[in-house]
Amino acid sequence: MAIMTEKAANGIGAPAPAGRVRARLRSRGVLVIGLRVLAIAAVIGFWQLASGRLVPDYAISRPTEVVTALRDYLGSSAGWLDIQTTAEEIVLGFALGVALGVVMGLVLGTFRLAGQVLEPLVAAVNGIPKIALAPLFLLFFGIGEWSKIAIATTGVSFVVFYNIYLGLRLRERELVEIVQVMGGRPHHVLSYVTIPTLAAPFFAALKTGGPLAILGVIGGEFIASSQGVGHELFTAAENLDAASEFAGLIVLVALTLILNSMLTWLDNFALKHLGLAARGRRA
């Protein structure tokens, strides 16, 4: 007992103060960011040295030329119109895909007979590569924005559907029965069992569906379009303009990071408030 008291007095075995833990985490974060910047700088430096020496200049261009092409692209009204068009197509396709997937998942997951009848058909349609449907959507909607939105919607909806559908099927029946035995109504089952069960797979579907929406839109713009970042990438490839090609890819990466950051924030915000609401109900 004396030994334990002495250790505690000397700070041995005692938990670290919260301020020290936060300082360690902060320094760790700075180290990670610094290593990321260093890795990016190393890749860019090797790229600059390898261009024209190890790899033909026309194939990979140079970082300095890419910066110039990116500056010209962002400095033109046509460039910003392309970015606006692609961003609108991604957002609308993603939102419609999420809505359609949620409705399909809830309906087929709630009504067992409907799920048994239609789920194999949904799986069969899902097996078709979404980009293979692009010519069909082009016939329906033309080369405008709605054909790209339809492609994005199709890709996102199946991911959301399966996460919601399987989440409902894996919902613990015992918990539902306990709530019902205790006099709970359908809205109690929804708030106490269904929503907490579906929260994690739903937000996982959002994280997966974001890149699929971007892939569908860019693929559609590759096939037939008059505007958009995908159209710019296709035009640059046709003209063997590697600098403009990389500039378009940088814009595309930026759009992906923005969408992913928004989904991450929404994920953290929703799960935090769901947890607070659940604790409040238990209290």
C-alpha positions, 0 to 999 in steps of 0.5 A: 500500500505504501509502495502504491502511495509512493508511486501515485505521489511520484506520478507513476501509474497515474493517468496522464492529465487531459492537457498533456494528452491533447498536446500529444494528439496535437503534435501527432496531427502536426507530424502526420500533416508534415509527412503528407506535405513532404510526400507530396513534395517528393512526388512533385519533385520526382515528377519534375525531374523525370519529365523529359528524362525518364518519361517523354514530356508529352506523356506526363507534362511537367508540374510547372506546366500543369500549374499554368494550365490549372491557372488558365482553366480556373481563370476562364469563365468556361472553366468555372462553367464546367465545374459548376455543371459537373458539381450540379450533376453530382449533387443532384444525382447523389441526392436522387440516388440516396432518396430512391435507395432509401425508399426501395430499401425501406419498402422491400425491407419492411414488406417481406413478400415484396423483398422476396419477389423483387430483390433478385430482380434488383440484384440482376439489374445491379449486375449491369455496369452502370456506365453501360446504361449511359447510351440508354440514358442518352437516348432518353434525356439527350446529351444535357445534364439529366443523362449524367444525373440519371447515371449517377442516380443509378449507381448511388441508389443501389448502394444505399438500397442494399445497406438499408435493405440488409440493415432492416433484415439484420435488425434484431427481432428480439428488440422489436418484440421487447418494445412491442411487449412493453406497449411500444407503438410503431414509432417507438420501434422506429426511434428505439430500434430501426434508426439506431440500427440503420444509422451506421450502414446508411452513412457507410452507403453515403461514403461509398455512394459519393465517389460512385456519383462522381464516377457516373457523372464523369463517365457520362461526360466522357461519352457525350457532353458539351460541358463539364470537367469530364468533357474537358478531360476528354478534349485534353486527351484528344488533343494530347494535352497532358498539362490540361489533363492533369489540371482537370484531374486536380479539379476532380480531386478537389471536388471529391475531397469537398464532397467527402468532407461534407459527408464526413461532417454530416456523419459525425454530426448525425451520429453525435446527435443520435447518441445524445438523443438515445441517452436522453431517452434512456434517462 
